[in-house]
């Protein structure tokens, strides 16, 4: 820790200083406490409060940060979801243009059947909102497959 403190600008902070503080022979000055907190990657209040008293605050702080990260991930996923909805609409238009009147123009029946299956699947997906998909996911996570409790 002494080297970290020195790297953070506390040139006079040596291993003997840390040892004396740990033994209770030397108090920690307020300015030093902020440097120690910085080196340890904690807030000063976390060092001052007893561990039991600060635990709920640390847990809340972690939960808030996790929720922020998940919010960003959710936003990225919604953006991607909307992108793929748009992409599917374009690809449907391309397929419609390619296969317009396809039944009589040399496309084999398996191709036509697969095209129709995919168009129906795409239409089902495009008729939904991402909120409906999230709701379905939440129901499946809770074991409620048919939407009833």
C-alpha positions in Angstrom: 0.0 0.0 0.0 2.9 2.4 0.7 4.0 2.2 -3.0 0.4 2.8 -4.1 0.2 5.8 -1.8 3.5 7.2 -3.1 2.3 6.7 -6.7 -0.8 8.7 -5.8 1.3 11.6 -4.7 2.0 10.8 -1.0 5.8 10.7 -1.2 6.3 10.6 2.6 4.0 7.7 3.1 6.2 4.6 3.8 5.7 1.1 5.0 6.7 2.1 8.5 3.9 4.7 8.4 1.4 2.0 7.6 2.7 -0.2 10.3 2.4 2.5 12.9 -1.1 3.3 11.8 -2.1 -0.4 11.9 -0.6 -0.7 15.5 -2.5 2.3 16.6 0.7 4.2 17.3 -0.1 6.9 14.8 -3.5 8.4 13.8 -4.5 8.7 10.2 -4.8 12.3 9.1 -8.0 13.3 7.2 -6.0 14.1 4.1 -4.3 10.8 4.3 -7.6 9.0 4.8 -8.8 10.3 1.4 -5.6 9.1 -0.2 -6.0 5.7 1.4 -9.6 5.5 0.3 -8.5 6.3 -3.3 -5.8 3.7 -3.3 -8.2 1.1 -1.8 -11.0 2.0 -4.3 -13.5 2.8 -1.6 -15.3 5.9 -0.3 -14.0 7.5 2.9 -17.3 6.9 4.7 -16.8 3.2 4.1 -13.6 3.2 6.1 -15.1 5.3 9.0 -18.3 3.2 9.6 -18.1 -0.2 11.2 -18.3 -3.0 8.6 -21.8 -4.0 9.7 -23.1 -0.4 9.5 -21.7 0.2 6.0 -22.6 -3.2 4.5 -26.2 -2.2 3.5 -24.9 1.0 1.9 -22.2 -0.9 0.0 -24.8 -3.4 -1.2 -27.2 -0.7 -2.3 -24.4 1.0 -4.1 -23.5 -2.2 -5.9 -27.1 -2.9 -6.8 -27.6 0.7 -8.2 -24.5 0.3 -10.4 -25.6 -3.2 -11.6 -29.0 -1.8 -12.5 -27.4 1.0 -14.4 -25.3 -1.5 -16.4 -28.3 -3.7 -17.0 -30.2 -0.6 -18.2 -27.5 0.1 -20.8 -27.5 -3.5 -21.9 -31.3 -3.5 -22.1 -31.1 -0.3 -24.2 -28.6 -1.9 -26.6 -30.8 -5.0 -26.9 -33.9 -2.9 -27.6 -31.9 -1.1 -30.3 -30.8 -4.4 -31.8 -34.3 -5.8 -31.6 -35.7 -2.8 -33.5 -32.9 -3.1 -36.0 -33.7 -6.7 -36.8 -37.4 -5.9 -37.1 -36.5 -3.4 -39.7 -34.1 -5.8 -41.4 -36.8 -8.5 -41.5 -39.3 -6.0 -43.1 -36.7 -5.2 -45.8 -35.9 -8.9 -46.4 -39.6 -9.7 -46.7 -39.9 -7.0 -49.3 -36.9 -8.4 -51.2 -38.3 -11.9 -51.1 -41.8 -10.6 -52.2 -40.1 -8.8 -55.1 -38.0 -11.9 -56.1 -40.8 -14.4 -55.9 -43.8 -12.4 -57.1 -45.9 -14.9 -59.0 -43.3 -17.5 -58.2 -45.6 -20.5 -58.3 -45.7 -20.5 -62.1 -42.1 -19.4 -62.7 -39.8 -22.2 -62.0 -39.5 -22.1 -58.2 -39.8 -25.5 -56.7 -42.7 -26.3 -54.3 -40.3 -26.8 -51.3 -38.9 -23.3 -51.8 -42.4 -21.8 -52.0 -43.4 -23.7 -48.8 -40.3 -22.6 -46.9 -40.9 -19.0 -48.1 -44.5 -19.0 -46.9 -43.5 -20.6 -43.5 -40.8 -17.9 -43.0 -43.2 -15.1 -44.0 -45.8 -16.3 -41.5 -43.1 -16.6 -38.7 -41.9 -13.1 -39.6 -45.4 -11.7 -39.6 -46.1 -13.2 -36.1 -42.8 -11.6 -34.8 -43.4 -8.3 -36.4 -46.9 -8.0 -35.0 -45.5 -8.0 -31.5 -43.8 -5.3 -29.6 -40.6 -5.8 -27.6 -42.6 -5.2 -24.5 -44.8 -8.2 -25.4 -41.6 -10.3 -25.8 -40.3 -9.1 -22.5 -43.6 -10.0 -20.8 -43.5 -13.4 -22.4 -40.0 -13.9 -21.2 -40.9 -12.9 -17.6 -43.9 -15.3 -17.6 -41.6 -18.1 -18.8 -39.1 -17.3 -16.1 -41.9 -17.6 -13.6 -43.1 -20.9 -15.0 -46.3 -19.2 -16.4 -46.3 -20.4 -20.0 -49.9 -19.7 -20.9 -50.2 -16.3 -19.3 -52.3 -17.4 -16.4 -51.2 -17.5 -12.8 
